[in-house]
Amino acid sequence: MRRASVSVSANIAEGSSRWSPAEQARFYEIAYGSLMELVSETKIAEQQGFLSSEKYAEMRMKASEIARMLSSLRRATLQKT
C-alpha cells in the first residue's frame, strides 16, 4: 500500500516535469493506475479485518476525489496539444 501511494505522487511529479503534453498525460494515467491499485489493496485489507469499514469508506471517498483531480489534470494537459 505504501508503494502504491508513493507511486501516485511520484508519477504526478514526473509527469509535471515532462515537456510533451502526451508524455505528461501518460504519467497521470500511470498515477491513476497506482491509485486504483491502492483502492484494491484497501478493500482487501477491509475484507481481511485489517481496516474498519468506516475507514475503508473514508479512504474510498478520498480516492474518488483524487481520481477526479487526476482525470481533470490529464484532460487539461491533453487540451494543450
Buried (B, 14 or more C-beta within 10 A) or exposed (E): BEEBBEBBEBBBEBBEEBEEBEBBBBBBBBBBBBBEBBBEBBBEBBEEEEBEEEEBEEBBEEBEEBBEEBEEBBEEBEEEE
